[in-house]
Amino acid sequence: MMLVLRRAQKAAKVSDVTVLLEGETGTGKQVLAQAIHKLDQKRSSFAFVTVHCSTVNEALAESELFGHQRGAFSGAVHDRKGLFQSAHRGTLFLDDVNDLPGNIQPKLLDVIQRATLRPVGSDREFSVDVRIIAACNQPLEPLVREGRFRADLYHRLNVVKLSLPPLRARNEDMASLIRSFAKRHDSLYGPVETIEPELLRLLGSHCFPGNVRELENAVQRMLFLKTEGNSLGAADWVAQSGSDAVSPDHDLLAEAAGSAWKAISQRGISYTETIQEIERRLLETAVSVSGCTRREMAQRLRTSERTLYYKMRAHRIQGAGA
């Protein structure tokens, strides 16, 4: 993450360079885009305008981005500036650019390359000076190969690429992130002075499909539900997750072994059959609950991806792609 931040800081100094941010949902792409804008001495005093490409109406996309003149279409009762003009001399942030409608992609490319636009219904062109920062929640290269994203637009956006790692790859940052989120809410819930090691070990085995955003919401729930003390521990995590509260020392494996012995006694199955059935059900549970890829699941199970693959194939378990 430090390498990403150093490159972002360098990109901020080169005010006109286009930046492409890649990362899963919740990894902080918009936060990083805003930081680049604030560090850009040329543009920081002007607007930072966000385009949510996944919610752009395909029929009105051109008007929304480039503006329109009165009478250009039914309902256009007055002239309207588009988002490009609103971001003039500032930064235009194209969030989830991978979801941009196909019909608008060539028009966007033309405006970016020529730094001019023509509002819908107008016969005049206007110059625009904007910095483009685009973000995608899935890599664009495969979409280009599949014909779902224009190659020329991808190459125009991909000048400086910054890939934000998922939270599950940043265990060493967990404590500082929790402290930061707790401090953000200390006026409501009071300060947090200690983060217990047991909590960090517990979070290290969680996939966090929602990444940093999911962690922040979990921290706020832990603070809201906490009734005493100024530390956060495993019991607080269990409480916010909605599960029945259990002691960190609760021996879940002993409980599972007892259940297995009860099944052997009542059903008369063999030890080998029992172990195989437990393994199958454990893998099925891991696939359905974790939401992880096979590689991530192998890391959580403390085994190799190859071993996990053969185990899943032997039990005919689908899911957990590579």
C-alpha positions as CSV (number, residue, x, y, z in Angstrom):
1,M,0.0,0.0,0.0
2,M,2.9,2.4,0.7
3,L,4.1,1.9,-2.9
4,V,0.6,2.8,-4.2
5,L,0.5,5.9,-2.0
6,R,4.0,7.1,-3.1
7,R,3.0,6.7,-6.8
8,A,-0.3,8.6,-6.1
9,Q,1.7,11.4,-4.5
10,K,3.9,11.5,-7.6
11,A,0.9,11.5,-9.9
12,A,-0.6,14.4,-8.0
13,K,2.4,16.6,-8.8
14,V,2.1,15.8,-12.6
15,S,-1.2,17.7,-12.8
16,D,-2.4,16.7,-16.3
17,V,-1.6,12.9,-16.2
18,T,-4.5,10.6,-16.4
19,V,-4.8,8.0,-13.6
20,L,-6.5,4.7,-13.6
21,L,-7.4,3.1,-10.2
22,E,-8.0,-0.6,-10.1
23,G,-9.4,-2.4,-7.1
24,E,-12.3,-4.2,-5.6
25,T,-15.4,-2.4,-4.3
26,G,-14.6,-0.8,-0.9
27,T,-10.8,-0.6,-1.3
28,G,-10.8,3.2,-1.2
29,K,-10.5,4.2,-4.8
30,Q,-12.6,7.4,-4.4
31,V,-10.7,8.4,-1.2
32,L,-7.5,8.0,-3.1
33,A,-8.8,10.0,-6.1
34,Q,-9.9,12.8,-3.8
35,A,-6.4,12.8,-2.2
36,I,-4.7,13.1,-5.6
37,H,-7.0,16.0,-6.4
38,K,-6.2,17.8,-3.0
39,L,-2.5,17.3,-3.6
40,D,-2.7,18.7,-7.1
41,Q,-1.6,22.3,-6.6
42,K,-2.9,23.3,-10.1
43,R,-6.4,21.9,-9.6
44,S,-7.1,21.5,-5.9
45,S,-8.9,24.9,-5.7
46,F,-11.4,23.9,-8.4
47,A,-14.1,21.3,-8.5
48,F,-13.8,17.5,-8.0
49,V,-16.7,16.1,-9.9
50,T,-17.8,12.4,-9.7
51,V,-19.5,10.5,-12.5
52,H,-21.1,7.2,-11.3
53,C,-20.7,5.4,-14.6
54,S,-22.8,2.4,-13.3
55,T,-25.8,4.6,-12.9
56,V,-25.5,6.7,-16.0
57,N,-28.7,6.5,-18.1
58,E,-27.6,5.3,-21.5
59,A,-30.2,7.5,-23.3
60,L,-29.1,10.6,-21.4
61,A,-25.4,9.9,-20.9
62,E,-24.3,12.3,-23.6
63,S,-26.3,15.2,-22.2
64,E,-25.2,14.4,-18.6
65,L,-21.5,14.4,-19.5
66,F,-21.3,17.1,-22.2
67,G,-24.4,19.2,-21.6
68,H,-27.2,20.2,-24.0
69,Q,-28.8,23.3,-25.5
70,R,-32.4,24.3,-25.0
71,G,-34.7,22.5,-27.5
72,A,-32.1,19.8,-28.2
73,F,-34.7,17.1,-27.3
74,S,-38.1,16.8,-25.6
75,G,-37.8,18.2,-22.1
76,A,-34.7,20.3,-22.7
77,V,-36.3,23.6,-21.7
78,H,-33.0,25.4,-21.0
79,D,-29.3,25.2,-21.6
80,R,-27.5,22.8,-19.3
81,K,-23.8,22.4,-18.5
82,G,-22.5,18.9,-18.5
83,L,-20.3,17.3,-15.9
84,F,-17.2,17.9,-18.0
85,Q,-17.8,21.7,-18.0
86,S,-18.6,21.6,-14.2
87,A,-15.2,20.1,-13.7
88,H,-13.4,22.7,-15.8
89,R,-9.9,23.3,-14.5
90,G,-10.5,20.7,-11.8
91,T,-10.8,16.9,-11.7
92,L,-13.4,14.5,-13.3
93,F,-13.6,11.2,-11.5
94,L,-15.1,8.4,-13.6
95,D,-16.2,5.9,-10.9
96,D,-16.8,2.3,-12.1
97,V,-15.7,3.2,-15.6
98,N,-16.0,-0.5,-16.6
99,D,-19.8,0.0,-16.5
100,L,-19.8,2.9,-18.9
101,P,-22.4,2.3,-21.7
102,G,-20.8,1.2,-24.9
103,N,-22.4,4.0,-27.1
104,I,-20.8,6.7,-25.0
105,Q,-17.2,5.3,-24.9
106,P,-16.1,6.6,-28.3
107,K,-17.5,10.1,-27.5
108,L,-15.8,10.1,-24.2
109,L,-12.5,9.1,-25.9
110,D,-12.9,12.0,-28.4
111,V,-13.4,14.6,-25.7
112,I,-10.5,13.4,-23.6
113,Q,-8.1,13.4,-26.6
114,R,-9.1,16.7,-28.1
115,A,-10.0,18.5,-24.9
116,T,-13.1,19.9,-26.6
117,L,-16.8,19.0,-26.4
118,R,-20.0,19.8,-28.3
119,P,-23.2,19.9,-26.2
120,V,-26.1,18.0,-27.5
121,G,-28.0,20.2,-30.0
122,S,-25.2,22.7,-30.4
123,D,-23.1,23.5,-33.5
124,R,-20.3,25.0,-31.3
125,E,-17.4,23.3,-29.6
126,F,-16.0,24.4,-26.2
127,S,-12.6,23.8,-24.8
128,V,-12.4,22.0,-21.5
129,D,-9.4,21.6,-19.2
130,V,-10.0,18.6,-16.8
131,R,-7.9,16.0,-15.2
132,I,-9.3,12.5,-15.6
133,I,-9.1,9.9,-12.8
134,A,-10.9,6.7,-13.7
135,A,-11.7,3.8,-11.3
136,C,-12.7,0.3,-12.1
137,N,-13.8,-2.5,-9.7
138,Q,-12.6,-5.2,-12.1
139,P,-9.5,-5.2,-14.4
140,L,-10.2,-3.6,-17.8
141,E,-7.8,-5.7,-19.9
142,P,-10.1,-8.8,-19.8
143,L,-13.0,-6.6,-20.8
144,V,-11.1,-5.2,-23.7
145,R,-10.2,-8.8,-24.9
146,E,-13.9,-9.7,-24.6
147,G,-15.0,-6.7,-26.6
148,R,-16.9,-5.1,-23.7
149,F,-14.6,-2.1,-23.4
150,R,-12.9,-0.1,-26.2
151,A,-9.2,-0.8,-26.4
152,D,-8.4,2.8,-27.5
153,L,-10.2,4.3,-24.5
154,Y,-8.5,1.8,-22.2
155,H,-5.1,2.8,-23.4
156,R,-6.0,6.5,-23.1
157,L,-7.0,6.0,-19.5
158,N,-4.2,3.7,-18.6
159,V,-1.4,6.2,-18.3
160,V,-0.7,5.8,-14.6
161,K,-2.3,2.7,-13.2
162,L,-2.5,2.3,-9.4
163,S,-3.8,-1.1,-8.2
164,L,-5.3,-1.0,-4.7
165,P,-4.9,-4.3,-2.8
166,P,-7.9,-5.9,-1.1
167,L,-8.1,-5.7,2.7
168,R,-7.4,-9.4,3.1
169,A,-3.9,-8.8,1.6
170,R,-3.3,-6.0,4.2
171,N,-3.4,-7.7,7.6
172,E,-0.5,-5.6,8.8
173,D,-2.7,-2.5,8.3
174,M,-5.6,-3.8,10.3
175,A,-4.7,-2.3,13.6
176,S,-4.0,1.2,12.2
177,L,-7.2,1.2,10.2
178,I,-9.3,0.2,13.2
179,R,-7.7,3.0,15.3
180,S,-8.4,5.5,12.5
181,F,-12.0,4.5,12.2
182,A,-12.5,4.5,16.0
183,K,-11.0,8.0,16.2
184,R,-13.4,9.2,13.5
185,H,-16.3,8.3,15.8
186,D,-14.7,9.0,19.2
187,S,-16.9,12.1,19.8
188,L,-19.9,9.7,19.8
189,Y,-18.5,6.6,21.5
190,G,-15.4,7.8,23.3
191,P,-11.7,6.9,22.6
192,V,-10.4,3.4,22.0
193,E,-7.1,2.9,23.7
194,T,-6.4,-0.8,23.1
195,I,-7.0,-3.3,20.3
196,E,-6.7,-6.8,21.6
197,P,-4.4,-9.2,19.7
198,E,-7.2,-11.8,19.7
199,L,-9.4,-9.5,17.6
200,L,-6.6,-9.0,15.1
201,R,-6.0,-12.7,14.8
202,L,-9.8,-13.2,14.2
203,L,-9.9,-10.5,11.5
204,G,-6.9,-12.0,9.8
205,S,-9.0,-15.0,8.9
206,H,-11.9,-13.0,7.6
207,C,-12.1,-12.5,3.8
208,F,-13.8,-9.0,4.0
209,P,-15.6,-9.0,0.6
210,G,-16.5,-5.4,1.3
211,N,-12.9,-4.5,2.1
212,V,-12.1,-1.3,4.0
213,R,-15.7,-0.1,3.8
214,E,-16.9,-3.3,5.5
215,L,-14.3,-3.0,8.2
216,E,-15.3,0.7,9.0
217,N,-18.9,-0.3,9.3
218,A,-18.0,-3.2,11.6
219,V,-15.9,-0.9,13.8
220,Q,-18.8,1.5,14.1
221,R,-21.1,-1.4,15.1
222,M,-18.6,-2.6,17.7
223,L,-18.4,0.9,19.2
224,F,-22.2,1.3,19.2
225,L,-22.8,-2.1,20.9
226,K,-20.0,-1.7,23.5
227,T,-21.2,-1.0,27.0
228,E,-18.0,-0.6,28.9
229,G,-14.2,-0.3,28.6
230,N,-12.0,1.4,26.1
231,S,-10.6,-1.6,24.2
232,L,-11.9,-3.6,21.2
233,G,-11.7,-7.4,21.3
234,A,-13.0,-10.6,19.8
235,A,-16.2,-10.5,21.9
236,D,-17.0,-7.1,20.3
237,W,-16.6,-8.6,16.8
238,V,-18.9,-11.5,17.7
239,A,-21.5,-9.1,19.1
240,Q,-21.5,-6.8,16.0
241,S,-21.8,-9.8,13.7
242,G,-25.1,-10.7,15.1
243,S,-24.0,-14.1,16.3
244,D,-24.6,-15.4,19.8
245,A,-21.8,-14.2,22.1
246,V,-19.2,-16.7,22.9
247,S,-16.1,-16.6,24.9
248,P,-12.8,-16.4,23.0
249,D,-11.8,-19.5,24.9
250,H,-14.8,-21.5,23.8
251,D,-13.5,-24.8,22.4
252,L,-15.4,-25.2,19.1
253,L,-13.3,-28.1,18.0
254,A,-14.1,-30.1,21.1
255,E,-17.8,-29.4,20.4
256,A,-17.4,-30.6,16.8
257,A,-15.6,-33.7,17.9
258,G,-18.4,-34.5,20.3
259,S,-21.0,-34.1,17.6
260,A,-18.9,-36.4,15.3
261,W,-18.7,-39.1,18.0
262,K,-22.4,-38.8,18.6
263,A,-23.0,-39.3,14.8
264,I,-20.8,-42.4,14.8
265,S,-22.5,-43.9,17.8
266,Q,-26.1,-43.3,16.4
267,R,-25.5,-44.0,12.8
268,G,-23.0,-46.8,13.0
269,I,-20.7,-45.3,10.3
270,S,-16.9,-45.8,10.3
271,Y,-14.2,-43.5,11.4
272,T,-13.0,-43.0,7.8
273,E,-16.4,-42.3,6.5
274,T,-17.0,-39.8,9.3
275,I,-13.7,-37.9,8.6
276,Q,-14.5,-37.8,4.8
277,E,-18.0,-36.5,5.5
278,I,-16.7,-33.8,7.9
279,E,-14.2,-32.7,5.3
280,R,-16.8,-32.5,2.6
281,R,-19.2,-30.5,4.7
282,L,-16.4,-28.2,5.9
283,L,-15.4,-27.4,2.3
284,E,-19.0,-26.8,1.3
285,T,-19.4,-24.5,4.3
286,A,-16.2,-22.6,3.4
287,V,-17.4,-22.1,-0.2
288,S,-20.9,-20.9,0.7
289,V,-20.0,-18.7,3.7
290,S,-16.6,-17.2,2.9
291,G,-17.2,-15.7,-0.5
292,C,-13.4,-16.1,-1.2
293,T,-11.5,-17.3,-4.2
294,R,-9.9,-20.7,-4.1
295,R,-6.5,-19.1,-3.4
296,E,-7.9,-17.1,-0.5
297,M,-9.8,-20.0,0.9
298,A,-6.6,-22.2,0.8
299,Q,-4.8,-19.5,2.8
300,R,-7.6,-19.4,5.4
301,L,-7.6,-23.2,5.7
302,R,-3.7,-23.2,6.0
303,T,-3.3,-25.6,3.0
304,S,-2.0,-25.3,-0.6
305,E,-4.3,-24.2,-3.4
306,R,-3.4,-27.4,-5.3
307,T,-4.4,-29.6,-2.3
308,L,-7.7,-27.7,-1.9
309,Y,-8.4,-28.1,-5.7
310,Y,-8.0,-31.9,-5.5
311,K,-10.0,-32.1,-2.3
312,M,-12.9,-30.2,-3.8
313,R,-12.8,-32.2,-7.0
314,A,-12.8,-35.5,-5.0
315,H,-15.9,-34.3,-3.2
316,R,-17.5,-32.8,-6.4
317,I,-17.8,-29.4,-4.8
318,Q,-18.3,-26.4,-7.2
319,G,-17.5,-22.8,-6.5
320,A,-14.5,-20.8,-5.2
321,G,-12.9,-20.0,-8.5
322,A,-9.2,-19.3,-8.9
